[in-house]
Amino acid sequence: MLVKSFGYALQGVGALKITVEVNITPGVNFFIVGLPDAAVKESQQRVDSALKQIGLKIPGKQITVNMAPADVRKEGSAYDLTIAIAILAASEKIEAHLLPDFVIMGELALDGSLRPIKGALPIAVKAKSDGFKGIILPHENVAEASVVEGIDVYGAASLKEVIDFLNSNLKINASKIDLEKTFNKANSHFEYDFADVKGQENIKRALEIAAAGGHNLILIGPPGAGKTMLSKRIPGILPPLTLNEALETTTIHSVAGQSGKAKNGLITQRPFRSPHHTISDVALVGGGNFPQPGEISLAHNGVLFLDELPEFKRSVLEVMRQPLEDRVVSISRAKFNVEYPAGFMLVASMNPCPCGYYNHPEKECVCAPGIVQKYLNKISGPLLDRIDIHIEVTPVPFSELSKQSNAENSGVIRNRVIAARKIQQKRFQQNEKVHCNAQMSTKDLKKYCCINDAGASLLKNAMEKLGLSARAYDRILKVARTIADLDSAENIDTVHLAEAIQYRSLDREGWAA
């Protein structure tokens, strides 16, 4: 008897329908065909053990399992349940009439219980568009898949429950979730708040500007100055995720199998990813033999924090250059191409020299002549060219640390950032590729960053006297535009330019001579 059941293969952040065809004929062999990987081939042993636990067994006949389309590689253990149900239906142990209406996926343990799978959200999205009435998944994936409206999601704890459900011996209620209510009630509390930071008012101001315009940022300062502490507080002042952004972010984390921390199946706070400096280029941008999203995609719609930037391998940093511009990562293989979103805000920190005390107000740098410049040269010019704001962080004096007064909290700063972003949304509403000032093209700069004669004179003098490089010109204009937006100013004034100019520390000639 020939029976079909249905599952899905992940492709990038999407999914492709996989038809599992099982045919049972006289004989004693078991074949799985259709480009299965080792994990799929090993499903025979898991299915066999799971069936024995509930008093059933694989028929002692020739069983051919075909996974179509046959030219797409099938990976992972998520097809265990799909294959088991198809075998049972083909051997007439369960009713087969419901199988065309359902997507059935899950990994089987040897005792017949179900383990969660990756990519439940994109699978549910595609199953809905393909016209399936429902999807049967392990309990751990139900909340995530239930985010998709218009398709019934059923959670099961074991193979026995799925069999009883298909045989109408067990009623399982479809999971329901009020997406708008869940999203609107999302917890806005952040673990880190700027109210806990003593002093560093100029650094907080730079971080506010970076958040308001989506600007990439690098913090330079000695050990213990608070670079990492300040960076961890940036997500708390970024605008809240929109519903579409939350779904997009959750989809990426679902594909990577990292959506377990999502509340009610939905990621509602902007990601903050902080990979160690020993990370490989593939782990950072994504890819591998079986492509997976990298850290820059997991940071999509959020912050990618690179602590101790010069300690990262140069090859790792260089692969970020294109994603920083294009906001997408393209992974090309011989037989397929996948794309992962990569619209993140880059925040980096570094010591000014190997010993950490170059330009320190109290401690003396012990690095040999030329070492400081050599240390800085570990970061290429093209990468620095993509970082809009450079800010020097100095240690907080004791007088500031001992103050009892509370600083401005993240909520107040966030409101100003949201107001500035609304101005930018209105400005760029006709351009789908630009959402904030940091993404402006040269054409946009000419249109939205006009400066008066006094501003032009100030910028010219600054570039000549401070030895600013040519690449700093566009960055200064973008940052000045954001500062003007924070002031709700229609035009860029000289005071906005003056503040923007001071955020180009690493472009100054002689900074690390």
Protein Blocks (a to p, Z undefined) as FASTA:
>chain_A
ZZdddddddehjbccdddddddddedjbdcdehiiafklmmmmmmmmmmmmmnopacdfb
ddddddddfkbccedjklmmmmmmmmmmmnopacfklmmmpccdddddfkopacddehkl
mmmmmmmmnopabdcddfklmmmmmmpghiacdddfbfklmmmmmnopaccddddddfkl
mmmmpcfbdfbdfklpggjllmmmmmmmmmmnopacdddddehilmmmmmmmmmmmgccd
dfklmmmmmmmmmmnopammpgghiafbdcdddddfkbcfklmnogcjbdcddfklmmgo
iacddehkllpcfklmmmmmmmmmnopacdddfkbccddddddcddddddfbfnopgoia
kbccfbdehklmmmmmmpcfklmmmpmbdcddddddfklmmpmbdcddfklmmmmmmmmm
mmmmmmmmmpmkbcbfklpcfklmmmmmcccfklmmmmmmmmmmnopafklmmmmmmmmm
mmmmmnopabdcfklmmmmmmmmmklpghklZZ
